[in-house]
Amino acid sequence: MNRIFLFIAITFTVTLNGQSTVENINWELVATGFSFPEGPAWHKNGNLYLSNCHGGWLAKISENKVDTLLSASDTTFIKTNGIVVGNSGDLFVCEYGKGKIIKITKDGEVTTLLDGYKGKSFNRPNDLTFDEKGNLYFTDPKDYRAEKDEGRVFYYNFSDNSLKLVVDGLDFPNGIAISPITKKLYLSESGQNRVLEFEKTEDGNLINKRTFIELKGGDPDGLDFDVLGNLYVAHFGSGTLYIVSQKGQILQEIKTPGKQPSNLEFGGKDLRTIYLTEDENNSVYKIRVRTKGFKILNSAIN
């Protein structure tokens, strides 16, 4: 099923604090007509995949064309969010409607990778990332700013099919990413308006939690890194894409086309295109940047 897509240039002002990272901000509208787009994931085959959270379908964007990858008529797995792509082209997807992690092969076969922990379904899996070994970390929030924080982070090891809870007691853990420089794991704790930092142990545990940066006036959502170790934060509610140094200093504040940027992904052949999902306009945008994005080579699942 083809979807409507548009290309248009929108220029915004950049506010700098310290070193400039992105110049000549010129957001280009890639596609519109979604219903809460999220979880963009780029693969070297030239495809950008994303979730249409409230629309009931997964999208594939290739060569300026938007197609339905998976819809309600194809499967019961329908309420999806974060996506990562394996080297082989298989997708690993957070299915928050039924509390699962699903796998979609490059041939279109849909299977359940994980359906819960200790006999219970996950809360509502949100976002996920590979580590350097090709294993998966994923966030599992529950209620936003509830009296009892029940958000969690899990770690799945492909080599022995083991799953373990590595962090709990979080207030809506959201976007998640690993730094190419510090090798630490960073995640958005949206309910507390902050990004957390953890050290990773050899067996995947997360230790030494600390607040990396607080971002008021909205919720830190999707995260990604460039090769220099700068962290990019989609700040839902403020209409800002933050670029943060390894030391937790804001390098740049880039105004986005709407107030609800939800996630981002480096893509393009040279990994110098940022794709942004934006939920006020229900659209996907892109900009060209100088610094290449960072991709973990998930060799464990070639």
HELIX and SHEET records of a PDB file:
HELIX    1   1 SER A  190  GLN A  192  5                                   3    
HELIX    2   2 SER A  299  ILE A  301  5                                   3    
SHEET    1   A 5 ASN A   2  ARG A   3  0                                        
SHEET    2   A 5 LYS A  65  SER A  71 -1                                        
SHEET    3   A 5 TRP A  57  SER A  62 -1                                        
SHEET    4   A 5 LEU A  48  ASN A  52 -1                                        
SHEET    5   A 5 PRO A  37  TRP A  42 -1                                        
SHEET    1   B 5 ALA A   9  THR A  11  0                                        
SHEET    2   B 5 ASN A  26  THR A  32 -1                                        
SHEET    3   B 5 SER A 283  ARG A 288 -1                                        
SHEET    4   B 5 THR A 273  GLU A 278 -1                                        
SHEET    5   B 5 PRO A 261  GLY A 267 -1                                        
SHEET    1   C 5 VAL A  14  LEU A  16  0                                        
SHEET    2   C 5 ILE A 250  LYS A 255 -1                                        
SHEET    3   C 5 THR A 240  VAL A 244 -1                                        
SHEET    4   C 5 LEU A 231  PHE A 236 -1                                        
SHEET    5   C 5 ASP A 219  PHE A 225 -1                                        
SHEET    1   D 4 THR A  80  VAL A  85  0                                        
SHEET    2   D 4 LEU A  91  GLU A  95 -1                                        
SHEET    3   D 4 LYS A 100  ILE A 104 -1                                        
SHEET    4   D 4 VAL A 110  LEU A 114 -1                                        
SHEET    1   E 4 LEU A 128  PHE A 130  0                                        
SHEET    2   E 4 LEU A 136  ASP A 140 -1                                        
SHEET    3   E 4 GLY A 151  ASN A 157 -1                                        
SHEET    4   E 4 SER A 162  LEU A 170 -1                                        
SHEET    1   F 4 PRO A 173  ILE A 178  0                                        
SHEET    2   F 4 LEU A 185  GLU A 189 -1                                        
SHEET    3   F 4 ARG A 194  LYS A 200 -1                                        
SHEET    4   F 4 LEU A 206  GLU A 214 -1                                        
END                                                                             
